[in-house]
Amino acid sequence: MKKIIAIILLVSIATVGGIIWWNSPVHFLNVEDVAYIKVFNGNNGKSYVIDNKEDVSYIVNNISDTELRKTKISLGYMGYKFRLSFFNVDGKEIDKFILNDENTIRKDPFFYESKTGELCIEYLWELDDKILAE
């Protein structure tokens, strides 16, 4: 009987812990760490680097200031709008993920949804047009 109670207690604690972990807000990036961003546009197949300090700061602050929550498993999904890779001053990649739309980030193995505002996808579309037109 004690064994059954212990198992039920452990399963309950694990379940509550899992629910808390799943629903905890997530924040990505720190603007002080990012020197430049490599962007790959999944719609047109073009890639480029964003190294303008104002643009980098805007993008990183937008993403880091947004409260994100896990919504579902992302493994096996294909296609995206923008793949962003973030690099420090030494050229070391410090983070990467996919921006699917104004509310969704895919960072395997999860999708994350914005709970506090829109992500900077429109800003990226404008940069995309500007940079690729040069």
FINU-896043 format. One record per residue: x, y, z negated of N, C-alpha, C in turn; residue in one letter. Coordinates in steps of 0.02 Angstrom, whole numbers, plus 50000, padded with zeros to 5 digits. Layout:
N
XYZXYZXYZa
...
***
This chain:
134
500414994050000500005000050000500435006350000m
500985006249962501425012049960501745013150028k
501885007750063502195008250130501715011650179k
501085009950176500585012950220500505020350205i
500485022250142500435029250123501045033150146i
501635030150140502245033450162502245034450238a
502015029450275501975030050348501485035450368i
500895035450336500385040650351500665047550335i
501005048250280501295054650260501825056950311l
502265052350332502775054050381502475056050449l
501975052350471501645053950534501305060750529v
500985062150473500655068650462501155074350463s
501705073550429502225078750427502505079750496i
502645074350532502915074950600502415078350647a
501785076850640501265079850681501215087350668t
501185089250604501135096350586501765099950609v
502355096950599502975099950622502985100850697g
502755095850734502725096250807502255101750830g
501685102350798501205107650816501495114550803i
501825115350747502145121850731502685123350782i
503115118450798503655119350847503365121150915w
502845117550937502555118751003502265125751009w
501945128150956501605134550957502035140450936n
502655139250917503105144650897503295148850958s
503315155450950503515159751006504255158551024p
504405159451088505085158451113505305164951146v
505925166851136506215172651169506855170551202h
506955172751264507565171251301507995177451306f
508635176551309509135181651327509235187251276l
509815190451284510005196351245510355200951295n
510125207051302510375211651353511125212851347v
511405212651286512115213851276512545208251306e
512245202351315512625196551340512655196151416d
512205199551451512125198551523512475204051562v
512935202051607513285206851649512975207251719a
512745201551745512425201551810511965195551816y
511535195851867511035190751878511085188351950i
511115181851960511065178952027510335177052037k
510075179152094509365177952110509325173752173v
508895168752172508735164952232507985165552242f
507785168152299507075168852315506835162352347n
506395158852313506135152552337505665153152396g
505445159252411504985160352467505355161152533n
505915164752532506275165952594506965162652598n
507175159552543507815155952543508425160452538g
508335166752524508895171552518509125171952446k
509775173152438510045174152371510475180452370s
510535183352312510925189452302511085190352229y
511515195152215511715196652146511455203452127v
511185203952067510975210452039511505212151987i
511895217452001512415219451953512345226751931d
511835230151958511695236951936511465236651864n
511795240351821511665239951749510945241451730k
510635246351763509935248151748509465242451767e
509585239451826509165233951848509235227851803d
509865226251786509995220551741509655221751674v
509745227751647509455229451583508695228951584s
508385231651638507655231451643507405224251644y
507705220051685507485213051692507585209351627i
508175209851598508325206151536507875208551479v
507795215151472507365217651419506645215551428n
506405215651490505725213451503505625206251481n
506085201951498506025194851481506135193751407i
506645196951378506795195751307506265198751261s
505925204051283505415207251241504725203751247d
504675199051293504045195651304504005189451260t
503465188851224503355182851183503095177351228e
503465171851229503285166251272503095160251229l
502635156251254502435150051220502435144351270r
502635138551246502625132551288501905131051307k
501815129051371501135127351392501075120051415t
501595117551450501575110551471502275108351493k
502345102051505502965099151529503055101251602i
503675103051621503805105351689504175100351732s
504375094851705504755089951744504345087351802l
504665087051860504325084551920504005089851963g
503965095951939503675101351979504185104152028y
503955106052086504385108852138504135115752158m
504585119752188504405126252214504395131652161g
504535137852183504545143452137504615149952176y
504515155552141504605162152171505345164152166k
505605164852104506295167052093506645162452043f
507255160252062507685156752015508205161851992r
508245162951927508695167951899509235164451859l
509855166351872510425163751833510775169851803s
510885169651738511165175351701511885173851681f
512325178751694513035177851682513315183251636f
513825181351596514155186251554514725189551592n
515105193951559515645197651592516205193051614v
516275187151584516785182351604516565177951662d
515965179051687515705174951742515425168351721g
515315167351657515035161151631514275161651631k
513955156551659513225156351659512975155251587e
512555159851563512315159251495511585156951490i
511225157451545510535154951545510295154851618d
509795150751630509475150751696508775147951688k
508325150551729507635148151730507295150751792f
506685148751801506295150451860505715154951838i
505625160251875505065164751864504545163051918l
503995160051897503485157751944502985163151962n
502795167151914502325172651926502385177551868d
501915182351865501965187651814501845185151743e
501645178851735501515176151668501885169751652n
502255166951700502515160151690503265159551705t
503625156651658504325154751667504365147251663i
504775144451707504915137251703505645136451683r
505745133751625506405132051602506345124851579k
506575120351623506475113251609506735111551539d
506345107751503505795103451524505095106451513p
505035113051505504375115951491504215121851536f
503565123251541503315129651567503175133951506f
503325140451512503195145251459502735150651487y
502245152651448501775157751470501855163951427e
501825169751459501875176051424501235177251383s
501325179151321500755180751277500715188151262k
501225192051283501245199151263501325203951322t
501195201851382501255206451439501515202851500g
501545206551554501765203651617502525203651622e
502775198451654503485197951668503645202151729l
504275203151744504505208051793504505205551865c
504035201551885504045198751952503955204152006i
503535209151994503445214552042504095218452051e
504445219551996505095222951998505585218952041y
505585212352033506025208052072505835208152146l
505185208352162504975208852232505235215352263w
505195220852225505445227252251506195227052261e
506565224252213507295223552221507465219052280l
507085213752287507185209052342507125212652409d
506605216552417506505220352479507075225352490d
507265228852437507785234052441508465230952457k
508665225752421509325222752429509375219252496i
508875215652516508905211952579508855216552640l
508605222752630508555227452685509225230952698a
509685230752650510335234052657510785230452705e
***
